[in-house]
């Protein structure tokens, strides 16, 4: 059943394999950002246990820079995912629209 649906979806998007592949890669990056943010949050919480405020501030600054980096990657991944899947979906809808008439 699932393989039939996958085959049908790929058949409908015959000309958009490159866009769908790029969208799938972007979706993997967008999904990988969630565990990365969880790890950074855990590291930031453990930074509160450091003995001096200078150490806490230094560790928080370092991890905050990583958080901003991951946010940028996640933004690009979500944009790429939505743009590529949207383009492929638009092509599929236009394809069906021309066959109906």
C-alpha positions as CSV (number, residue, x, y, z in Angstrom):
1,X,0.0,0.0,0.0
2,X,2.7,2.5,1.0
3,X,4.9,1.6,-1.9
4,X,2.0,2.1,-4.3
5,X,1.4,5.6,-2.9
6,X,5.1,6.4,-3.1
7,X,5.3,5.1,-6.7
8,X,2.2,7.1,-7.7
9,X,3.6,10.3,-6.1
10,X,6.9,9.9,-7.9
11,X,5.1,9.2,-11.1
12,X,3.1,12.4,-10.8
13,X,6.3,14.4,-10.1
14,X,8.3,12.9,-12.9
15,X,10.0,16.1,-14.0
16,X,10.6,17.4,-10.5
17,X,12.9,14.8,-9.0
18,X,15.7,17.3,-8.5
19,X,13.4,19.6,-6.6
20,X,12.0,16.9,-4.5
21,X,15.5,15.6,-3.7
22,X,16.6,19.0,-2.6
23,X,13.5,19.3,-0.5
24,X,14.2,16.0,1.2
25,X,17.7,17.1,2.0
26,X,16.4,20.3,3.4
27,X,13.9,18.4,5.5
28,X,16.6,16.3,7.0
29,X,18.6,19.4,8.0
30,X,15.4,21.0,9.4
31,X,14.7,17.8,11.4
32,X,18.3,17.5,12.6
33,X,18.2,21.0,14.1
34,X,15.7,19.9,16.8
35,X,18.0,17.5,18.6
36,X,20.9,20.0,18.2
37,X,18.8,22.6,20.0
38,X,18.0,20.2,22.7
39,X,21.7,19.5,23.3
40,X,22.6,23.2,23.3
41,X,19.8,23.8,25.9
42,X,21.2,21.0,28.1
43,X,24.7,22.5,27.8
44,X,23.4,25.9,28.7
45,X,21.6,24.6,31.8
46,X,24.7,22.8,32.9
47,X,26.7,26.0,32.4
48,X,24.7,27.4,35.3
49,X,26.6,25.0,37.6
50,X,30.0,26.5,36.9
51,X,31.7,28.0,39.9
52,X,32.2,31.6,38.8
53,X,30.0,34.0,37.0
54,X,32.9,34.7,34.5
55,X,32.9,31.0,33.6
56,X,29.1,31.0,33.2
57,X,29.1,34.1,31.0
58,X,31.9,32.7,28.9
59,X,30.2,29.3,28.3
60,X,26.8,31.0,27.7
61,X,28.3,33.4,25.1
62,X,30.0,30.4,23.3
63,X,26.8,28.3,23.3
64,X,24.7,31.3,22.3
65,X,26.8,31.7,19.2
66,X,26.2,28.1,18.3
67,X,22.4,28.6,18.9
68,X,22.4,31.5,16.4
69,X,24.3,29.4,13.9
70,X,21.8,26.5,14.2
71,X,18.9,29.0,13.9
72,X,20.4,30.3,10.6
73,X,20.8,26.7,9.3
74,X,17.2,25.9,10.4
75,X,15.9,29.0,8.7
76,X,17.6,28.1,5.4
77,X,16.5,24.5,5.7
78,X,12.8,25.4,6.3
79,X,13.0,28.0,3.4
80,X,14.5,25.4,1.1
81,X,12.1,22.7,2.1
82,X,9.0,24.9,1.6
83,X,10.3,26.4,-1.7
84,X,11.3,23.1,-3.3
85,X,8.2,21.1,-2.2
86,X,6.0,24.1,-3.1
87,X,7.5,24.3,-6.5
88,X,7.0,20.6,-7.1
89,X,3.5,20.7,-5.8
90,X,2.6,23.6,-8.0
91,X,3.9,21.7,-11.0
92,X,1.8,18.7,-10.0
93,X,-1.3,20.8,-9.6
94,X,-0.8,22.5,-12.9
95,X,-0.3,19.1,-14.5
96,X,-3.6,17.8,-13.1
97,X,-5.3,21.0,-14.1
98,X,-4.4,20.6,-17.8
99,X,-5.6,17.0,-17.9
100,X,-9.0,17.8,-16.5
101,X,-10.2,20.0,-19.3
